[in-house]
């Protein structure tokens, strides 16, 4: 990627991340960049949003693993 394209991509991600923070999405910069890349590949943004919402509803794996009594 040429330097100008890299700069434009970085500025676009910065803007999207700023908007994400204003909207209080809770997405970090890395996750947001992955979601944007998936949209660029043609995945449906609404479907991705539904997946993110569903994953946030599920308990974390560490909270569902029973622990042995001590």
N, CA, C, O and CB atoms as a CASP TS submission, in Angstrom:
PFRMAT TS
TARGET T0000
AUTHOR 0000-0000-0000
METHOD Language model
MODEL 1
PARENT N/A
ATOM      1  N   UNK     1       0.859  -1.181   0.000  1.00  0.00           N
ATOM      2  CA  UNK     1       0.000   0.000   0.000  1.00  0.00           C
ATOM      3  C   UNK     1       0.899   1.237   0.000  1.00  0.00           C
ATOM      4  O   UNK     1       1.844   1.337   0.783  1.00  0.00           O
ATOM      5  CB  UNK     1      -0.974   0.002   1.237  1.00  0.00           C
ATOM      6  N   UNK     2       0.591   2.155  -0.877  1.00  0.00           N
ATOM      7  CA  UNK     2       1.411   3.352  -0.941  1.00  0.00           C
ATOM      8  C   UNK     2       1.135   4.244   0.280  1.00  0.00           C
ATOM      9  O   UNK     2       0.081   4.126   0.906  1.00  0.00           O
ATOM     10  CB  UNK     2       1.142   4.124  -2.257  1.00  0.00           C
ATOM     11  N   UNK     3       2.065   5.121   0.613  1.00  0.00           N
ATOM     12  CA  UNK     3       1.929   5.946   1.830  1.00  0.00           C
ATOM     13  C   UNK     3       0.650   6.791   1.865  1.00  0.00           C
ATOM     14  O   UNK     3       0.045   6.958   2.923  1.00  0.00           O
ATOM     15  CB  UNK     3       3.127   6.863   1.954  1.00  0.00           C
ATOM     16  N   UNK     4       0.246   7.316   0.723  1.00  0.00           N
ATOM     17  CA  UNK     4      -0.973   8.142   0.690  1.00  0.00           C
ATOM     18  C   UNK     4      -2.210   7.304   0.990  1.00  0.00           C
ATOM     19  O   UNK     4      -3.096   7.738   1.726  1.00  0.00           O
ATOM     20  CB  UNK     4      -1.125   8.828  -0.681  1.00  0.00           C
ATOM     21  N   UNK     5      -2.269   6.115   0.426  1.00  0.00           N
ATOM     22  CA  UNK     5      -3.404   5.217   0.684  1.00  0.00           C
ATOM     23  C   UNK     5      -3.416   4.774   2.143  1.00  0.00           C
ATOM     24  O   UNK     5      -4.480   4.669   2.755  1.00  0.00           O
ATOM     25  CB  UNK     5      -3.345   3.984  -0.245  1.00  0.00           C
ATOM     26  N   UNK     6      -2.244   4.516   2.695  1.00  0.00           N
ATOM     27  CA  UNK     6      -2.147   4.123   4.102  1.00  0.00           C
ATOM     28  C   UNK     6      -2.620   5.258   5.007  1.00  0.00           C
ATOM     29  O   UNK     6      -3.325   5.025   5.989  1.00  0.00           O
ATOM     30  CB  UNK     6      -0.697   3.725   4.455  1.00  0.00           C
ATOM     31  N   UNK     7      -2.232   6.476   4.673  1.00  0.00           N
ATOM     32  CA  UNK     7      -2.649   7.637   5.468  1.00  0.00           C
ATOM     33  C   UNK     7      -4.158   7.818   5.404  1.00  0.00           C
ATOM     34  O   UNK     7      -4.797   8.093   6.419  1.00  0.00           O
ATOM     35  CB  UNK     7      -1.943   8.915   4.979  1.00  0.00           C
ATOM     36  N   UNK     8      -4.723   7.666   4.223  1.00  0.00           N
ATOM     37  CA  UNK     8      -6.172   7.804   4.048  1.00  0.00           C
ATOM     38  C   UNK     8      -6.911   6.726   4.832  1.00  0.00           C
ATOM     39  O   UNK     8      -7.919   7.007   5.479  1.00  0.00           O
ATOM     40  CB  UNK     8      -6.550   7.729   2.555  1.00  0.00           C
ATOM     41  N   UNK     9      -6.410   5.492   4.775  1.00  0.00           N
ATOM     42  CA  UNK     9      -7.040   4.389   5.506  1.00  0.00           C
ATOM     43  C   UNK     9      -6.983   4.644   7.014  1.00  0.00           C
ATOM     44  O   UNK     9      -7.961   4.403   7.721  1.00  0.00           O
ATOM     45  CB  UNK     9      -6.351   3.046   5.163  1.00  0.00           C
ATOM     46  N   UNK    10      -5.849   5.128   7.503  1.00  0.00           N
ATOM     47  CA  UNK    10      -5.690   5.420   8.924  1.00  0.00           C
ATOM     48  C   UNK    10      -6.631   6.542   9.354  1.00  0.00           C
ATOM     49  O   UNK    10      -7.247   6.465  10.418  1.00  0.00           O
ATOM     50  CB  UNK    10      -4.234   5.799   9.235  1.00  0.00           C
ATOM     51  N   UNK    11      -6.743   7.582   8.532  1.00  0.00           N
ATOM     52  CA  UNK    11      -7.652   8.687   8.850  1.00  0.00           C
ATOM     53  C   UNK    11      -9.107   8.223   8.849  1.00  0.00           C
ATOM     54  O   UNK    11      -9.903   8.655   9.683  1.00  0.00           O
ATOM     55  CB  UNK    11      -7.467   9.837   7.849  1.00  0.00           C
ATOM     56  N   UNK    12      -9.446   7.353   7.920  1.00  0.00           N
ATOM     57  CA  UNK    12     -10.816   6.822   7.868  1.00  0.00           C
ATOM     58  C   UNK    12     -11.128   6.004   9.104  1.00  0.00           C
ATOM     59  O   UNK    12     -12.212   6.126   9.675  1.00  0.00           O
ATOM     60  CB  UNK    12     -11.018   5.967   6.613  1.00  0.00           C
ATOM     61  N   UNK    13     -10.177   5.161   9.527  1.00  0.00           N
ATOM     62  CA  UNK    13     -10.380   4.372  10.738  1.00  0.00           C
ATOM     63  C   UNK    13     -10.466   5.286  11.958  1.00  0.00           C
ATOM     64  O   UNK    13     -11.290   5.054  12.842  1.00  0.00           O
ATOM     65  CB  UNK    13      -9.244   3.344  10.915  1.00  0.00           C
ATOM     66  N   UNK    14      -9.634   6.314  12.019  1.00  0.00           N
ATOM     67  CA  UNK    14      -9.697   7.263  13.134  1.00  0.00           C
ATOM     68  C   UNK    14     -11.080   7.917  13.211  1.00  0.00           C
ATOM     69  O   UNK    14     -11.646   8.053  14.295  1.00  0.00           O
ATOM     70  CB  UNK    14      -8.602   8.345  12.984  1.00  0.00           C
ATOM     71  N   UNK    15     -11.617   8.317  12.064  1.00  0.00           N
ATOM     72  CA  UNK    15     -12.929   8.947  12.034  1.00  0.00           C
ATOM     73  C   UNK    15     -14.016   7.961  12.462  1.00  0.00           C
ATOM     74  O   UNK    15     -14.893   8.304  13.254  1.00  0.00           O
ATOM     75  CB  UNK    15     -13.226   9.491  10.631  1.00  0.00           C
ATOM     76  N   UNK    16     -13.956   6.741  11.939  1.00  0.00           N
ATOM     77  CA  UNK    16     -14.944   5.720  12.317  1.00  0.00           C
ATOM     78  C   UNK    16     -14.853   5.411  13.804  1.00  0.00           C
ATOM     79  O   UNK    16     -15.880   5.231  14.459  1.00  0.00           O
ATOM     80  CB  UNK    16     -14.739   4.431  11.496  1.00  0.00           C
ATOM     81  N   UNK    17     -13.642   5.348  14.347  1.00  0.00           N
ATOM     82  CA  UNK    17     -13.461   5.075  15.776  1.00  0.00           C
ATOM     83  C   UNK    17     -14.006   6.225  16.621  1.00  0.00           C
ATOM     84  O   UNK    17     -14.616   5.996  17.666  1.00  0.00           O
ATOM     85  CB  UNK    17     -11.971   4.842  16.097  1.00  0.00           C
ATOM     86  N   UNK    18     -13.790   7.448  16.173  1.00  0.00           N
ATOM     87  CA  UNK    18     -14.320   8.614  16.883  1.00  0.00           C
ATOM     88  C   UNK    18     -15.857   8.568  16.892  1.00  0.00           C
ATOM     89  O   UNK    18     -16.483   8.812  17.924  1.00  0.00           O
ATOM     90  CB  UNK    18     -13.815   9.933  16.222  1.00  0.00           C
ATOM     91  N   UNK    19     -16.446   8.261  15.756  1.00  0.00           N
ATOM     92  CA  UNK    19     -17.911   8.149  15.684  1.00  0.00           C
ATOM     93  C   UNK    19     -18.405   7.005  16.570  1.00  0.00           C
ATOM     94  O   UNK    19     -19.440   7.123  17.225  1.00  0.00           O
ATOM     95  CB  UNK    19     -18.371   7.927  14.219  1.00  0.00           C
ATOM     96  N   UNK    20     -17.664   5.908  16.586  1.00  0.00           N
ATOM     97  CA  UNK    20     -18.013   4.761  17.426  1.00  0.00           C
ATOM     98  C   UNK    20     -18.017   5.150  18.900  1.00  0.00           C
ATOM     99  O   UNK    20     -18.886   4.728  19.663  1.00  0.00           O
ATOM    100  CB  UNK    20     -17.033   3.602  17.189  1.00  0.00           C
ATOM    101  N   UNK    21     -17.039   5.958  19.286  1.00  0.00           N
ATOM    102  CA  UNK    21     -16.971   6.416  20.683  1.00  0.00           C
ATOM    103  C   UNK    21     -18.116   7.370  21.005  1.00  0.00           C
ATOM    104  O   UNK    21     -18.697   7.294  22.088  1.00  0.00           O
ATOM    105  CB  UNK    21     -15.622   7.105  20.959  1.00  0.00           C
ATOM    106  N   UNK    22     -18.445   8.257  20.087  1.00  0.00           N
ATOM    107  CA  UNK    22     -19.563   9.182  20.306  1.00  0.00           C
ATOM    108  C   UNK    22     -20.854   8.403  20.493  1.00  0.00           C
ATOM    109  O   UNK    22     -21.684   8.750  21.333  1.00  0.00           O
ATOM    110  CB  UNK    22     -19.701  10.172  19.126  1.00  0.00           C
ATOM    111  N   UNK    23     -21.019   7.342  19.700  1.00  0.00           N
ATOM    112  CA  UNK    23     -22.220   6.507  19.789  1.00  0.00           C
ATOM    113  C   UNK    23     -22.150   5.486  20.926  1.00  0.00           C
ATOM    114  O   UNK    23     -23.094   4.727  21.143  1.00  0.00           O
ATOM    115  CB  UNK    23     -22.440   5.786  18.476  1.00  0.00           C
ATOM    116  N   UNK    24     -21.035   5.473  21.643  1.00  0.00           N
ATOM    117  CA  UNK    24     -20.841   4.592  22.798  1.00  0.00           C
ATOM    118  C   UNK    24     -21.071   3.119  22.440  1.00  0.00           C
ATOM    119  O   UNK    24     -21.793   2.404  23.135  1.00  0.00           O
ATOM    120  CB  UNK    24     -21.782   5.003  23.932  1.00  0.00           C
ATOM    121  N   UNK    25     -20.440   2.681  21.339  1.00  0.00           N
ATOM    122  CA  UNK    25     -20.611   1.300  20.889  1.00  0.00           C
ATOM    123  C   UNK    25     -19.826   0.306  21.736  1.00  0.00           C
ATOM    124  O   UNK    25     -20.185  -0.869  21.809  1.00  0.00           O
ATOM    125  CB  UNK    25     -20.191   1.174  19.445  1.00  0.00           C
ATOM    126  N   UNK    26     -18.766   0.767  22.369  1.00  0.00           N
ATOM    127  CA  UNK    26     -17.935  -0.136  23.153  1.00  0.00           C
ATOM    128  C   UNK    26     -16.944  -0.926  22.309  1.00  0.00           C
ATOM    129  O   UNK    26     -16.265  -1.817  22.820  1.00  0.00           O
ATOM    130  CB  UNK    26     -18.803  -1.084  23.916  1.00  0.00           C
ATOM    131  N   UNK    27     -16.859  -0.607  21.024  1.00  0.00           N
ATOM    132  CA  UNK    27     -15.930  -1.317  20.143  1.00  0.00           C
ATOM    133  C   UNK    27     -14.539  -0.704  20.264  1.00  0.00           C
ATOM    134  O   UNK    27     -14.386   0.517  20.266  1.00  0.00           O
ATOM    135  CB  UNK    27     -16.418  -1.272  18.668  1.00  0.00           C
ATOM    136  N   UNK    28     -13.524  -1.567  20.367  1.00  0.00           N
ATOM    137  CA  UNK    28     -12.159  -1.044  20.359  1.00  0.00           C
ATOM    138  C   UNK    28     -11.720  -0.847  18.905  1.00  0.00           C
ATOM    139  O   UNK    28     -12.394  -1.293  17.977  1.00  0.00           O
ATOM    140  CB  UNK    28     -11.180  -2.007  21.117  1.00  0.00           C
ATOM    141  N   UNK    29     -10.608  -0.190  18.727  1.00  0.00           N
ATOM    142  CA  UNK    29     -10.135   0.157  17.379  1.00  0.00           C
ATOM    143  C   UNK    29      -9.878  -1.106  16.548  1.00  0.00           C
ATOM    144  O   UNK    29     -10.205  -1.135  15.361  1.00  0.00           O
ATOM    145  CB  UNK    29      -8.844   1.010  17.464  1.00  0.00           C
ATOM    146  N   UNK    30      -9.306  -2.133  17.145  1.00  0.00           N
ATOM    147  CA  UNK    30      -8.999  -3.366  16.417  1.00  0.00           C
ATOM    148  C   UNK    30     -10.277  -4.057  15.935  1.00  0.00           C
ATOM    149  O   UNK    30     -10.373  -4.457  14.775  1.00  0.00           O
ATOM    150  CB  UNK    30      -8.187  -4.321  17.305  1.00  0.00           C
ATOM    151  N   UNK    31     -11.254  -4.192  16.831  1.00  0.00           N
ATOM    152  CA  UNK    31     -12.517  -4.831  16.461  1.00  0.00           C
ATOM    153  C   UNK    31     -13.209  -4.037  15.365  1.00  0.00           C
ATOM    154  O   UNK    31     -13.730  -4.610  14.408  1.00  0.00           O
ATOM    155  CB  UNK    31     -13.439  -4.965  17.685  1.00  0.00           C
ATOM    156  N   UNK    32     -13.212  -2.729  15.505  1.00  0.00           N
ATOM    157  CA  UNK    32     -13.834  -1.879  14.496  1.00  0.00           C
ATOM    158  C   UNK    32     -13.153  -2.054  13.141  1.00  0.00           C
ATOM    159  O   UNK    32     -13.827  -2.119  12.113  1.00  0.00           O
ATOM    160  CB  UNK    32     -13.782  -0.410  14.930  1.00  0.00           C
ATOM    161  N   UNK    33     -11.831  -2.131  13.132  1.00  0.00           N
ATOM    162  CA  UNK    33     -11.122  -2.298  11.860  1.00  0.00           C
ATOM    163  C   UNK    33     -11.460  -3.643  11.219  1.00  0.00           C
ATOM    164  O   UNK    33     -11.564  -3.736   9.996  1.00  0.00           O
ATOM    165  CB  UNK    33      -9.601  -2.181  12.073  1.00  0.00           C
ATOM    166  N   UNK    34     -11.631  -4.684  12.033  1.00  0.00           N
ATOM    167  CA  UNK    34     -12.025  -5.992  11.494  1.00  0.00           C
ATOM    168  C   UNK    34     -13.430  -5.913  10.901  1.00  0.00           C
ATOM    169  O   UNK    34     -13.672  -6.428   9.810  1.00  0.00           O
ATOM    170  CB  UNK    34     -11.966  -7.081  12.598  1.00  0.00           C
ATOM    171  N   UNK    35     -14.349  -5.277  11.610  1.00  0.00           N
ATOM    172  CA  UNK    35     -15.716  -5.152  11.105  1.00  0.00           C
ATOM    173  C   UNK    35     -15.768  -4.354   9.799  1.00  0.00           C
ATOM    174  O   UNK    35     -16.516  -4.701   8.884  1.00  0.00           O
ATOM    175  CB  UNK    35     -16.603  -4.488  12.157  1.00  0.00           C
ATOM    176  N   UNK    36     -14.983  -3.300   9.718  1.00  0.00           N
ATOM    177  CA  UNK    36     -14.926  -2.504   8.487  1.00  0.00           C
ATOM    178  C   UNK    36     -14.357  -3.346   7.348  1.00  0.00           C
ATOM    179  O   UNK    36     -14.863  -3.299   6.227  1.00  0.00           O
ATOM    180  CB  UNK    36     -14.068  -1.226   8.696  1.00  0.00           C
ATOM    181  N   UNK    37     -13.305  -4.118   7.633  1.00  0.00           N
ATOM    182  CA  UNK    37     -12.717  -4.981   6.604  1.00  0.00           C
ATOM    183  C   UNK    37     -13.731  -6.016   6.111  1.00  0.00           C
ATOM    184  O   UNK    37     -13.799  -6.299   4.915  1.00  0.00           O
ATOM    185  CB  UNK    37     -11.462  -5.690   7.151  1.00  0.00           C
ATOM    186  N   UNK    38     -14.514  -6.579   7.028  1.00  0.00           N
ATOM    187  CA  UNK    38     -15.532  -7.555   6.632  1.00  0.00           C
ATOM    188  C   UNK    38     -16.600  -6.901   5.747  1.00  0.00           C
ATOM    189  O   UNK    38     -17.071  -7.505   4.784  1.00  0.00           O
ATOM    190  CB  UNK    38     -16.187  -8.184   7.880  1.00  0.00           C
ATOM    191  N   UNK    39     -16.971  -5.675   6.079  1.00  0.00           N
ATOM    192  CA  UNK    39     -17.927  -4.943   5.233  1.00  0.00           C
ATOM    193  C   UNK    39     -17.328  -4.679   3.853  1.00  0.00           C
ATOM    194  O   UNK    39     -18.015  -4.793   2.837  1.00  0.00           O
ATOM    195  CB  UNK    39     -18.336  -3.605   5.902  1.00  0.00           C
ATOM    196  N   UNK    40     -16.037  -4.326   3.824  1.00  0.00           N
ATOM    197  CA  UNK    40     -15.361  -4.091   2.543  1.00  0.00           C
ATOM    198  C   UNK    40     -15.338  -5.350   1.680  1.00  0.00           C
ATOM    199  O   UNK    40     -15.320  -5.268   0.452  1.00  0.00           O
ATOM    200  CB  UNK    40     -13.931  -3.600   2.782  1.00  0.00           C
ATOM    201  N   UNK    41     -15.339  -6.524   2.335  1.00  0.00           N
ATOM    202  CA  UNK    41     -15.350  -7.795   1.611  1.00  0.00           C
ATOM    203  C   UNK    41     -16.753  -8.192   1.160  1.00  0.00           C
ATOM    204  O   UNK    41     -16.934  -9.199   0.475  1.00  0.00           O
ATOM    205  CB  UNK    41     -14.764  -8.892   2.481  1.00  0.00           C
ATOM    206  N   UNK    42     -17.748  -7.387   1.552  1.00  0.00           N
ATOM    207  CA  UNK    42     -19.098  -7.630   1.072  1.00  0.00           C
ATOM    208  C   UNK    42     -20.064  -8.209   2.087  1.00  0.00           C
ATOM    209  O   UNK    42     -21.216  -8.477   1.746  1.00  0.00           O
ATOM    210  CB  UNK    42     -19.036  -8.525  -0.068  1.00  0.00           C
ATOM    211  N   UNK    43     -19.631  -8.411   3.326  1.00  0.00           N
ATOM    212  CA  UNK    43     -20.558  -8.916   4.334  1.00  0.00           C
ATOM    213  C   UNK    43     -21.586  -7.846   4.680  1.00  0.00           C
ATOM    214  O   UNK    43     -21.299  -6.650   4.632  1.00  0.00           O
ATOM    215  CB  UNK    43     -19.798  -9.365   5.600  1.00  0.00           C
ATOM    216  N   UNK    44     -22.765  -8.287   5.022  1.00  0.00           N
ATOM    217  CA  UNK    44     -23.866  -7.391   5.344  1.00  0.00           C
ATOM    218  C   UNK    44     -23.607  -6.708   6.696  1.00  0.00           C
ATOM    219  O   UNK    44     -23.479  -7.396   7.709  1.00  0.00           O
ATOM    220  CB  UNK    44     -25.210  -8.167   5.368  1.00  0.00           C
ATOM    221  N   UNK    45     -23.529  -5.373   6.730  1.00  0.00           N
ATOM    222  CA  UNK    45     -23.264  -4.659   7.981  1.00  0.00           C
ATOM    223  C   UNK    45     -24.317  -4.926   9.058  1.00  0.00           C
ATOM    224  O   UNK    45     -23.986  -5.016  10.240  1.00  0.00           O
ATOM    225  CB  UNK    45     -23.186  -3.175   7.713  1.00  0.00           C
ATOM    226  N   UNK    46     -25.585  -5.053   8.653  1.00  0.00           N
ATOM    227  CA  UNK    46     -26.638  -5.320   9.635  1.00  0.00           C
ATOM    228  C   UNK    46     -26.479  -6.710  10.246  1.00  0.00           C
ATOM    229  O   UNK    46     -26.739  -6.906  11.433  1.00  0.00           O
ATOM    230  CB  UNK    46     -28.021  -5.185   8.984  1.00  0.00           C
ATOM    231  N   UNK    47     -26.052  -7.670   9.428  1.00  0.00           N
ATOM    232  CA  UNK    47     -25.815  -9.020   9.946  1.00  0.00           C
ATOM    233  C   UNK    47     -24.633  -9.014  10.917  1.00  0.00           C
ATOM    234  O   UNK    47     -24.673  -9.676  11.954  1.00  0.00           O
ATOM    235  CB  UNK    47     -25.554 -10.013   8.785  1.00  0.00           C
ATOM    236  N   UNK    48     -23.583  -8.265  10.578  1.00  0.00           N
ATOM    237  CA  UNK    48     -22.433  -8.161  11.487  1.00  0.00           C
ATOM    238  C   UNK    48     -22.846  -7.516  12.810  1.00  0.00           C
ATOM    239  O   UNK    48     -22.421  -7.958  13.877  1.00  0.00           O
ATOM    240  CB  UNK    48     -21.295  -7.347  10.832  1.00  0.00           C
ATOM    241  N   UNK    49     -23.666  -6.481  12.741  1.00  0.00           N
ATOM    242  CA  UNK    49     -24.136  -5.824  13.969  1.00  0.00           C
ATOM    243  C   UNK    49     -24.930  -6.805  14.826  1.00  0.00           C
ATOM    244  O   UNK    49     -24.795  -6.815  16.049  1.00  0.00           O
ATOM    245  CB  UNK    49     -25.004  -4.587  13.631  1.00  0.00           C
ATOM    246  N   UNK    50     -25.754  -7.626  14.187  1.00  0.00           N
ATOM    247  CA  UNK    50     -26.538  -8.620  14.929  1.00  0.00           C
ATOM    248  C   UNK    50     -25.624  -9.632  15.609  1.00  0.00           C
ATOM    249  O   UNK    50     -25.882 -10.038  16.742  1.00  0.00           O
ATOM    250  CB  UNK    50     -27.521  -9.342  13.991  1.00  0.00           C
ATOM    251  N   UNK    51     -24.556 -10.041  14.924  1.00  0.00           N
ATOM    252  CA  UNK    51     -23.608 -10.993  15.515  1.00  0.00           C
ATOM    253  C   UNK    51     -22.907 -10.365  16.713  1.00  0.00           C
ATOM    254  O   UNK    51     -22.759 -11.008  17.753  1.00  0.00           O
ATOM    255  CB  UNK    51     -22.567 -11.453  14.467  1.00  0.00           C
ATOM    256  N   UNK    52     -22.476  -9.118  16.577  1.00  0.00           N
ATOM    257  CA  UNK    52     -21.805  -8.438  17.688  1.00  0.00           C
ATOM    258  C   UNK    52     -22.741  -8.347  18.897  1.00  0.00           C
ATOM    259  O   UNK    52     -22.327  -8.610  20.026  1.00  0.00           O
ATOM    260  CB  UNK    52     -21.339  -7.021  17.258  1.00  0.00           C
ATOM    261  N   UNK    53     -23.991  -7.976  18.659  1.00  0.00           N
ATOM    262  CA  UNK    53     -24.961  -7.876  19.756  1.00  0.00           C
ATOM    263  C   UNK    53     -25.169  -9.227  20.416  1.00  0.00           C
ATOM    264  O   UNK    53     -25.231  -9.317  21.642  1.00  0.00           O
ATOM    265  CB  UNK    53     -26.301  -7.329  19.246  1.00  0.00           C
ATOM    266  N   UNK    54     -25.276 -10.272  19.619  1.00  0.00           N
ATOM    267  CA  UNK    54     -25.492 -11.616  20.165  1.00  0.00           C
ATOM    268  C   UNK    54     -24.285 -12.078  20.978  1.00  0.00           C
ATOM    269  O   UNK    54     -24.445 -12.667  22.047  1.00  0.00           O
ATOM    270  CB  UNK    54     -25.778 -12.616  19.030  1.00  0.00           C
ATOM    271  N   UNK    55     -23.089 -11.816  20.481  1.00  0.00           N
ATOM    272  CA  UNK    55     -21.885 -12.213  21.216  1.00  0.00           C
ATOM    273  C   UNK    55     -21.770 -11.469  22.540  1.00  0.00           C
ATOM    274  O   UNK    55     -21.252 -12.017  23.513  1.00  0.00           O
ATOM    275  CB  UNK    55     -20.639 -11.962  20.370  1.00  0.00           C
ATOM    276  N   UNK    56     -22.237 -10.250  22.586  1.00  0.00           N
ATOM    277  CA  UNK    56     -22.192  -9.498  23.838  1.00  0.00           C
ATOM    278  C   UNK    56     -23.187 -10.034  24.856  1.00  0.00           C
ATOM    279  O   UNK    56     -22.977  -9.881  26.060  1.00  0.00           O
ATOM    280  CB  UNK    56     -22.465  -8.027  23.577  1.00  0.00           C
ATOM    281  N   UNK    57     -24.267 -10.659  24.396  1.00  0.00           N
ATOM    282  CA  UNK    57     -25.272 -11.223  25.309  1.00  0.00           C
ATOM    283  C   UNK    57     -24.806 -12.515  25.954  1.00  0.00           C
ATOM    284  O   UNK    57     -25.209 -12.835  27.072  1.00  0.00           O
ATOM    285  CB  UNK    57     -26.571 -11.471  24.569  1.00  0.00           C
ATOM    286  N   UNK    58     -23.956 -13.260  25.255  1.00  0.00           N
ATOM    287  CA  UNK    58     -23.501 -14.548  25.761  1.00  0.00           C
ATOM    288  C   UNK    58     -22.521 -14.340  26.909  1.00  0.00           C
ATOM    289  O   UNK    58     -21.689 -13.433  26.867  1.00  0.00           O
ATOM    290  CB  UNK    58     -22.849 -15.378  24.636  1.00  0.00           C
ATOM    291  N   UNK    59     -22.626 -15.196  27.948  1.00  0.00           N
ATOM    292  CA  UNK    59     -21.659 -15.080  29.042  1.00  0.00           C
ATOM    293  C   UNK    59     -20.276 -15.496  28.551  1.00  0.00           C
ATOM    294  O   UNK    59     -20.150 -16.299  27.626  1.00  0.00           O
ATOM    295  CB  UNK    59     -22.090 -15.947  30.258  1.00  0.00           C
ATOM    296  N   UNK    60     -19.256 -14.949  29.172  1.00  0.00           N
ATOM    297  CA  UNK    60     -17.902 -15.309  28.777  1.00  0.00           C
ATOM    298  C   UNK    60     -17.633 -16.768  29.142  1.00  0.00           C
ATOM    299  O   UNK    60     -18.192 -17.262  30.121  1.00  0.00           O
ATOM    300  CB  UNK    60     -16.867 -14.374  29.451  1.00  0.00           C
ATOM    301  N   UNK    61     -16.794 -17.468  28.384  1.00  0.00           N
ATOM    302  CA  UNK    61     -16.535 -18.885  28.651  1.00  0.00           C
ATOM    303  C   UNK    61     -16.017 -19.129  30.055  1.00  0.00           C
ATOM    304  O   UNK    61     -16.336 -20.156  30.655  1.00  0.00           O
ATOM    305  CB  UNK    61     -15.545 -19.427  27.653  1.00  0.00           C
ATOM    306  N   UNK    62     -15.232 -18.221  30.591  1.00  0.00           N
ATOM    307  CA  UNK    62     -14.653 -18.439  31.928  1.00  0.00           C
ATOM    308  C   UNK    62     -15.727 -18.402  33.015  1.00  0.00           C
ATOM    309  O   UNK    62     -15.548 -18.989  34.082  1.00  0.00           O
ATOM    310  CB  UNK    62     -13.575 -17.380  32.224  1.00  0.00           C
ATOM    311  N   UNK    63     -16.857 -17.707  32.748  1.00  0.00           N
ATOM    312  CA  UNK    63     -17.898 -17.635  33.780  1.00  0.00           C
ATOM    313  C   UNK    63     -18.826 -18.841  33.735  1.00  0.00           C
ATOM    314  O   UNK    63     -19.624 -19.032  34.653  1.00  0.00           O
ATOM    315  CB  UNK    63     -18.711 -16.357  33.620  1.00  0.00           C
ATOM    316  N   UNK    64     -18.739 -19.662  32.685  1.00  0.00           N
ATOM    317  CA  UNK    64     -19.620 -20.820  32.581  1.00  0.00           C
ATOM    318  C   UNK    64     -18.913 -22.134  32.916  1.00  0.00           C
ATOM    319  O   UNK    64     -19.558 -23.178  33.006  1.00  0.00           O
ATOM    320  CB  UNK    64     -20.196 -20.896  31.189  1.00  0.00           C
ATOM    321  N   UNK    65     -17.613 -22.089  33.097  1.00  0.00           N
ATOM    322  CA  UNK    65     -16.846 -23.298  33.418  1.00  0.00           C
ATOM    323  C   UNK    65     -16.946 -23.550  34.920  1.00  0.00           C
ATOM    324  O   UNK    65     -16.551 -22.702  35.720  1.00  0.00           O
ATOM    325  CB  UNK    65     -15.347 -23.159  32.972  1.00  0.00           C
ATOM    326  N   UNK    66     -17.475 -24.721  35.307  1.00  0.00           N
ATOM    327  CA  UNK    66     -17.567 -24.996  36.743  1.00  0.00           C
ATOM    328  C   UNK    66     -16.175 -25.169  37.329  1.00  0.00           C
ATOM    329  O   UNK    66     -15.268 -25.693  36.683  1.00  0.00           O
ATOM    330  CB  UNK    66     -18.424 -26.255  37.008  1.00  0.00           C
ATOM    331  N   UNK    67     -16.032 -24.726  38.546  1.00  0.00           N
ATOM    332  CA  UNK    67     -14.736 -24.858  39.214  1.00  0.00           C
ATOM    333  C   UNK    67     -14.811 -25.978  40.240  1.00  0.00           C
ATOM    334  O   UNK    67     -15.864 -26.233  40.825  1.00  0.00           O
ATOM    335  CB  UNK    67     -14.316 -23.523  39.890  1.00  0.00           C
ATOM    336  N   UNK    68     -13.709 -26.624  40.446  1.00  0.00           N
ATOM    337  CA  UNK    68     -13.651 -27.718  41.420  1.00  0.00           C
ATOM    338  C   UNK    68     -13.634 -27.132  42.816  1.00  0.00           C
ATOM    339  O   UNK    68     -12.999 -26.104  43.049  1.00  0.00           O
ATOM    340  CB  UNK    68     -12.404 -28.618  41.188  1.00  0.00           C
ATOM    341  N   UNK    69     -14.335 -27.782  43.764  1.00  0.00           N
ATOM    342  CA  UNK    69     -14.300 -27.275  45.130  1.00  0.00           C
ATOM    343  C   UNK    69     -12.899 -27.377  45.708  1.00  0.00           C
ATOM    344  O   UNK    69     -12.157 -28.306  45.390  1.00  0.00           O
ATOM    345  CB  UNK    69     -15.290 -28.036  46.010  1.00  0.00           C
ATOM    346  N   UNK    70     -12.536 -26.425  46.553  1.00  0.00           N
ATOM    347  CA  UNK    70     -11.185 -26.456  47.117  1.00  0.00           C
ATOM    348  C   UNK    70     -11.137 -27.012  48.498  1.00  0.00           C
ATOM    349  O   UNK    70     -10.063 -27.096  49.093  1.00  0.00           O
ATOM    350  CB  UNK    70     -10.602 -25.100  47.128  1.00  0.00           C
TER
END
